[in-house]
Amino acid sequence: MSITSRRALLSLLALVGLYTGGWAYAAPKNWHANFPGFGFSWLPQLGPYNMHLAKDTGAMFLALAVLALITIRYARTTRVVQITASTWLVFNVLHCIFHMQHLHVYGTTDKVLNVVSLTLLVLVSAALFVPERRPGTRSSPAHAPSRG
């Protein structure tokens, strides 16, 4: 994977964290009533509003966004990218599992959008484990005949 691709994936995760986290922390009641926005509302079906839980969720998403933003700067450092990918992947997998177990509370469109969006976030997080493609290297079989 190229450094540009790493940065693009990290930017997507950062945007998700900033959007969700900023909204949840700054306007928790509105976030609970209206998330994900765009005419949809996915949270009231899962339980009553709780300001503490909403603000903690916002803080967590903002912390993940900060981690992704820092990692954009260090995208050439595989270990830093893997740490960030691991952190996002744990959250996204567990988050996805929860929502897959509770799809029954939604209509068809909301079910599909939940499955697609949450699965994409898992895939984006996992994709950050694809090794860096270094300029000037060719992908070749491990036992290619040597020229000599």
PLY file of the C-alpha trace (Angstrom):
ply
format ascii 1.0
element vertex 148
property float x
property float y
property float z
element edge 147
property int vertex1
property int vertex2
end_header
0.00 0.00 0.00
1.31 3.44 -0.84
1.85 6.14 1.77
-0.82 8.19 -0.03
-3.31 5.34 0.39
-2.41 4.99 4.05
-2.98 8.71 4.55
-6.31 8.57 2.70
-7.57 5.70 4.89
-6.36 7.43 8.05
-8.04 10.64 6.91
-11.33 8.80 6.45
-11.09 7.37 9.96
-10.19 10.80 11.34
-13.21 12.36 9.61
-15.53 9.71 11.06
-14.06 10.36 14.51
-14.30 14.13 14.22
-17.84 14.07 12.80
-19.26 11.59 15.29
-17.18 12.68 18.25
-17.52 16.41 17.76
-21.28 16.15 17.39
-21.74 13.72 20.31
-19.60 15.78 22.65
-20.80 19.26 21.69
-24.52 18.46 21.31
-25.15 15.08 22.94
-28.96 15.27 23.00
-29.13 16.33 19.35
-26.62 13.62 18.42
-28.68 10.94 20.16
-31.87 12.11 18.45
-30.42 12.59 14.95
-27.30 10.48 14.36
-26.11 9.74 11.67
-27.90 12.74 10.19
-28.99 13.14 6.57
-32.58 12.37 7.55
-31.75 9.18 9.45
-31.91 8.49 13.20
-30.31 5.31 14.55
-29.80 5.80 18.28
-33.22 6.27 19.94
-34.22 2.73 18.90
-31.32 1.37 20.97
-32.24 2.99 24.27
-33.00 6.21 26.08
-30.79 9.29 25.95
-27.97 9.38 28.50
-25.84 12.53 28.50
-22.90 10.87 30.25
-22.81 8.00 27.77
-23.22 10.34 24.78
-20.42 12.67 25.90
-18.11 9.74 26.71
-18.82 8.32 23.24
-17.97 11.70 21.75
-14.74 11.90 23.74
-13.74 8.40 22.61
-14.39 9.18 18.94
-12.43 12.43 19.25
-9.52 10.55 20.85
-9.53 8.04 17.97
-9.59 10.95 15.52
-6.54 12.51 17.18
-4.71 9.19 16.96
-5.53 8.94 13.23
-4.46 12.55 12.62
-1.12 12.03 14.38
-0.59 8.83 12.40
-1.13 10.67 9.11
2.07 12.55 9.94
3.89 9.26 10.67
2.34 7.22 7.84
5.79 5.99 6.76
6.33 4.37 10.16
4.72 0.95 9.89
4.64 0.33 13.64
2.70 3.57 14.29
0.25 2.75 11.49
-0.24 -0.77 12.88
-0.90 0.55 16.39
-3.49 2.97 15.05
-5.01 0.30 12.82
-5.22 -2.11 15.76
-6.96 0.46 17.93
-9.51 1.40 15.28
-9.98 -2.25 14.28
-10.80 -3.39 17.82
-13.35 -0.61 18.19
-14.85 -1.05 14.73
-15.17 -4.84 14.99
-16.83 -4.69 18.42
-19.05 -1.79 17.33
-20.05 -3.70 14.19
-20.83 -6.87 16.15
-23.12 -4.96 18.52
-25.06 -3.37 15.70
-25.33 -6.60 13.70
-26.98 -8.16 16.77
-29.52 -5.32 16.96
-30.55 -4.82 13.34
-34.10 -5.93 14.18
-34.89 -2.43 15.53
-34.45 -0.84 12.07
-36.28 -0.76 8.78
-34.69 -2.21 5.64
-32.86 0.95 4.49
-31.41 1.56 7.95
-30.35 -2.08 8.23
-28.52 -1.93 4.90
-26.83 1.39 5.73
-25.72 0.09 9.13
-24.25 -3.08 7.64
-22.51 -1.25 4.80
-21.10 1.65 6.83
-19.93 -0.44 9.77
-18.42 -3.13 7.55
-16.58 -0.49 5.52
-15.07 0.95 8.69
-13.83 -2.53 9.68
-12.34 -2.98 6.19
-10.69 0.47 6.22
-9.12 -0.30 9.60
-7.92 -3.73 8.42
-6.57 -2.33 5.15
-4.03 -0.31 7.11
-2.21 -3.61 7.77
-1.39 -3.99 4.07
2.40 -3.60 3.85
3.88 -0.39 2.53
4.77 -0.43 -1.14
8.20 1.10 -1.40
9.04 3.11 -4.52
11.33 1.32 -6.92
10.49 -2.19 -5.72
8.75 -4.68 -7.91
6.49 -7.38 -6.65
8.03 -10.62 -7.76
7.90 -14.23 -6.64
9.98 -14.96 -3.56
12.09 -17.49 -5.45
12.57 -15.66 -8.72
15.64 -16.77 -10.62
18.57 -14.47 -10.17
20.26 -12.84 -13.10
23.82 -13.16 -13.14
0 1
1 2
2 3
3 4
4 5
5 6
6 7
7 8
8 9
9 10
10 11
11 12
12 13
13 14
14 15
15 16
16 17
17 18
18 19
19 20
20 21
21 22
22 23
23 24
24 25
25 26
26 27
27 28
28 29
29 30
30 31
31 32
32 33
33 34
34 35
35 36
36 37
37 38
38 39
39 40
40 41
41 42
42 43
43 44
44 45
45 46
46 47
47 48
48 49
49 50
50 51
51 52
52 53
53 54
54 55
55 56
56 57
57 58
58 59
59 60
60 61
61 62
62 63
63 64
64 65
65 66
66 67
67 68
68 69
69 70
70 71
71 72
72 73
73 74
74 75
75 76
76 77
77 78
78 79
79 80
80 81
81 82
82 83
83 84
84 85
85 86
86 87
87 88
88 89
89 90
90 91
91 92
92 93
93 94
94 95
95 96
96 97
97 98
98 99
99 100
100 101
101 102
102 103
103 104
104 105
105 106
106 107
107 108
108 109
109 110
110 111
111 112
112 113
113 114
114 115
115 116
116 117
117 118
118 119
119 120
120 121
121 122
122 123
123 124
124 125
125 126
126 127
127 128
128 129
129 130
130 131
131 132
132 133
133 134
134 135
135 136
136 137
137 138
138 139
139 140
140 141
141 142
142 143
143 144
144 145
145 146
146 147
